Amino acid sequence: MVSDNSKSTVNHATVTQIGFNFILEFGSAHGNEPLELGSIIVVSPQTAKKLMENLKESIHRYEHFIGPIPAMTSSGYQRDVHAERD
């Protein structure tokens, strides 16, 4: 197992399916800057399904304790959720 323990914040994610694999692409873009792709992860259908279940559970807990997550528009976030809470 290779791990550099690097962490980064992303505001862009896409999921595609090719053959028997799911491709997860993560990156970030700010303002008019082009998308900077950070990571590409290839997972099996079983791993993709477990990830989906974990995300659903985590989102449910988040919205229960913090509140609804606003939908994103095609141009990005509608508003900064955390800034409104201060």
C-alpha atoms as an extended CHARMM CRD file, in Angstrom:
* protein
*
        86  EXT
         1         1  MET       CA              0.0000000000        0.0000000000        0.0000000000  PROA      1               0.0000000000
         2         2  VAL       CA              1.3350000000        3.4140000000       -0.9590000000  PROA      2               0.0000000000
         3         3  SER       CA              0.2910000000        6.4480000000        1.0450000000  PROA      3               0.0000000000
         4         4  ASP       CA              1.8060000000        9.9060000000        1.2040000000  PROA      4               0.0000000000
         5         5  ASN       CA             -0.8360000000       11.0650000000        3.7300000000  PROA      5               0.0000000000
         6         6  SER       CA             -1.4900000000       14.1690000000        1.6560000000  PROA      6               0.0000000000
         7         7  LYS       CA             -4.8400000000       15.8910000000        2.1020000000  PROA      7               0.0000000000
         8         8  SER       CA             -6.5400000000       18.4770000000       -0.0260000000  PROA      8               0.0000000000
         9         9  THR       CA             -9.9170000000       20.1380000000       -0.2770000000  PROA      9               0.0000000000
        10        10  VAL       CA            -11.9020000000       19.6050000000       -3.4540000000  PROA      10              0.0000000000
        11        11  ASN       CA            -14.9420000000       21.3740000000       -4.8520000000  PROA      11              0.0000000000
        12        12  HSD       CA            -15.3210000000       19.2400000000       -7.9670000000  PROA      12              0.0000000000
        13        13  ALA       CA            -15.9780000000       15.5300000000       -8.3110000000  PROA      13              0.0000000000
        14        14  THR       CA            -17.1070000000       13.3790000000      -11.2060000000  PROA      14              0.0000000000
        15        15  VAL       CA            -17.9140000000        9.6990000000      -11.4000000000  PROA      15              0.0000000000
        16        16  THR       CA            -17.8110000000        7.7320000000      -14.6260000000  PROA      16              0.0000000000
        17        17  GLN       CA            -18.1250000000        4.0440000000      -15.3360000000  PROA      17              0.0000000000
        18        18  ILE       CA            -15.8330000000        2.3180000000      -17.7990000000  PROA      18              0.0000000000
        19        19  GLY       CA            -16.0420000000       -1.4230000000      -18.2790000000  PROA      19              0.0000000000
        20        20  PHE       CA            -16.1990000000       -3.0390000000      -14.8630000000  PROA      20              0.0000000000
        21        21  ASN       CA            -14.7080000000       -0.0750000000      -13.0010000000  PROA      21              0.0000000000
        22        22  PHE       CA            -15.8900000000        3.2400000000      -11.6390000000  PROA      22              0.0000000000
        23        23  ILE       CA            -13.5880000000        6.2410000000      -12.0870000000  PROA      23              0.0000000000
        24        24  LEU       CA            -13.7070000000        8.9200000000       -9.3680000000  PROA      24              0.0000000000
        25        25  GLU       CA            -12.0710000000       12.2300000000      -10.3190000000  PROA      25              0.0000000000
        26        26  PHE       CA            -11.5080000000       14.9390000000       -7.7260000000  PROA      26              0.0000000000
        27        27  GLY       CA            -10.2390000000       18.4640000000       -8.2440000000  PROA      27              0.0000000000
        28        28  SER       CA            -10.6960000000       22.0960000000       -7.4220000000  PROA      28              0.0000000000
        29        29  ALA       CA            -11.4680000000       25.2650000000       -9.3130000000  PROA      29              0.0000000000
        30        30  HSD       CA            -11.7160000000       28.7920000000       -8.0040000000  PROA      30              0.0000000000
        31        31  GLY       CA            -13.3000000000       31.7020000000       -9.8180000000  PROA      31              0.0000000000
        32        32  ASN       CA            -12.3700000000       31.7280000000      -13.4860000000  PROA      32              0.0000000000
        33        33  GLU       CA             -9.3300000000       29.5190000000      -12.9840000000  PROA      33              0.0000000000
        34        34  PRO       CA             -9.2920000000       26.2140000000      -14.8640000000  PROA      34              0.0000000000
        35        35  LEU       CA            -10.0640000000       23.0020000000      -13.0000000000  PROA      35              0.0000000000
        36        36  GLU       CA             -7.0140000000       21.5630000000      -11.2800000000  PROA      36              0.0000000000
        37        37  LEU       CA             -7.3970000000       17.7920000000      -11.1630000000  PROA      37              0.0000000000
        38        38  GLY       CA             -6.1080000000       16.4060000000       -7.8720000000  PROA      38              0.0000000000
        39        39  SER       CA             -6.7870000000       12.6750000000       -7.8340000000  PROA      39              0.0000000000
        40        40  ILE       CA             -8.1930000000        9.9400000000      -10.0010000000  PROA      40              0.0000000000
        41        41  ILE       CA             -9.2920000000        6.7920000000       -8.1950000000  PROA      41              0.0000000000
        42        42  VAL       CA            -10.4220000000        3.5780000000       -9.8870000000  PROA      42              0.0000000000
        43        43  VAL       CA            -12.7320000000        1.3710000000       -7.8030000000  PROA      43              0.0000000000
        44        44  SER       CA            -14.6490000000       -1.8660000000       -8.2600000000  PROA      44              0.0000000000
        45        45  PRO       CA            -18.4550000000       -1.8540000000       -8.4030000000  PROA      45              0.0000000000
        46        46  GLN       CA            -18.5360000000       -3.2880000000       -4.8660000000  PROA      46              0.0000000000
        47        47  THR       CA            -16.3120000000       -0.5220000000       -3.5140000000  PROA      47              0.0000000000
        48        48  ALA       CA            -18.3340000000        2.1350000000       -5.3760000000  PROA      48              0.0000000000
        49        49  LYS       CA            -21.5460000000        0.7920000000       -3.8400000000  PROA      49              0.0000000000
        50        50  LYS       CA            -20.0690000000        0.7710000000       -0.3150000000  PROA      50              0.0000000000
        51        51  LEU       CA            -18.7920000000        4.3300000000       -0.8370000000  PROA      51              0.0000000000
        52        52  MET       CA            -22.2860000000        5.4080000000       -1.9500000000  PROA      52              0.0000000000
        53        53  GLU       CA            -23.8440000000        3.8260000000        1.1560000000  PROA      53              0.0000000000
        54        54  ASN       CA            -21.2730000000        5.5000000000        3.4250000000  PROA      54              0.0000000000
        55        55  LEU       CA            -21.8320000000        8.8970000000        1.7670000000  PROA      55              0.0000000000
        56        56  LYS       CA            -25.6210000000        8.5940000000        2.1130000000  PROA      56              0.0000000000
        57        57  GLU       CA            -25.2880000000        7.7520000000        5.8050000000  PROA      57              0.0000000000
        58        58  SER       CA            -22.8100000000       10.5840000000        6.4340000000  PROA      58              0.0000000000
        59        59  ILE       CA            -24.9660000000       13.1230000000        4.5750000000  PROA      59              0.0000000000
        60        60  HSD       CA            -28.0270000000       12.0280000000        6.5260000000  PROA      60              0.0000000000
        61        61  ARG       CA            -26.1780000000       12.5610000000        9.8510000000  PROA      61              0.0000000000
        62        62  TYR       CA            -24.8050000000       15.9270000000        8.6860000000  PROA      62              0.0000000000
        63        63  GLU       CA            -28.2400000000       17.2130000000        7.6690000000  PROA      63              0.0000000000
        64        64  HSD       CA            -29.8100000000       15.9060000000       10.8810000000  PROA      64              0.0000000000
        65        65  PHE       CA            -27.3590000000       17.8010000000       13.0990000000  PROA      65              0.0000000000
        66        66  ILE       CA            -26.3710000000       20.8050000000       10.9510000000  PROA      66              0.0000000000
        67        67  GLY       CA            -29.1840000000       21.3030000000        8.4450000000  PROA      67              0.0000000000
        68        68  PRO       CA            -29.9260000000       20.7870000000        4.7620000000  PROA      68              0.0000000000
        69        69  ILE       CA            -27.1030000000       20.9600000000        2.2850000000  PROA      69              0.0000000000
        70        70  PRO       CA            -28.0070000000       23.4470000000       -0.4810000000  PROA      70              0.0000000000
        71        71  ALA       CA            -28.0550000000       22.1850000000       -4.0440000000  PROA      71              0.0000000000
        72        72  MET       CA            -25.2780000000       23.1880000000       -6.3940000000  PROA      72              0.0000000000
        73        73  THR       CA            -25.9890000000       25.1160000000       -9.5510000000  PROA      73              0.0000000000
        74        74  SER       CA            -24.1480000000       24.4460000000      -12.7930000000  PROA      74              0.0000000000
        75        75  SER       CA            -21.8060000000       27.2950000000      -11.8700000000  PROA      75              0.0000000000
        76        76  GLY       CA            -21.0680000000       26.0530000000       -8.3400000000  PROA      76              0.0000000000
        77        77  TYR       CA            -22.3740000000       26.4720000000       -4.8240000000  PROA      77              0.0000000000
        78        78  GLN       CA            -25.4110000000       28.6570000000       -4.2170000000  PROA      78              0.0000000000
        79        79  ARG       CA            -24.0440000000       29.9090000000       -0.9310000000  PROA      79              0.0000000000
        80        80  ASP       CA            -21.5190000000       29.1420000000        1.8040000000  PROA      80              0.0000000000
        81        81  VAL       CA            -23.4670000000       27.0940000000        4.3540000000  PROA      81              0.0000000000
        82        82  HSD       CA            -20.9600000000       27.5490000000        7.1670000000  PROA      82              0.0000000000
        83        83  ALA       CA            -20.6660000000       31.3140000000        6.7180000000  PROA      83              0.0000000000
        84        84  GLU       CA            -24.4170000000       31.6740000000        7.2780000000  PROA      84              0.0000000000
        85        85  ARG       CA            -24.2140000000       29.9280000000       10.6560000000  PROA      85              0.0000000000
        86        86  ASP       CA            -21.7590000000       32.4460000000       12.1670000000  PROA      86              0.0000000000
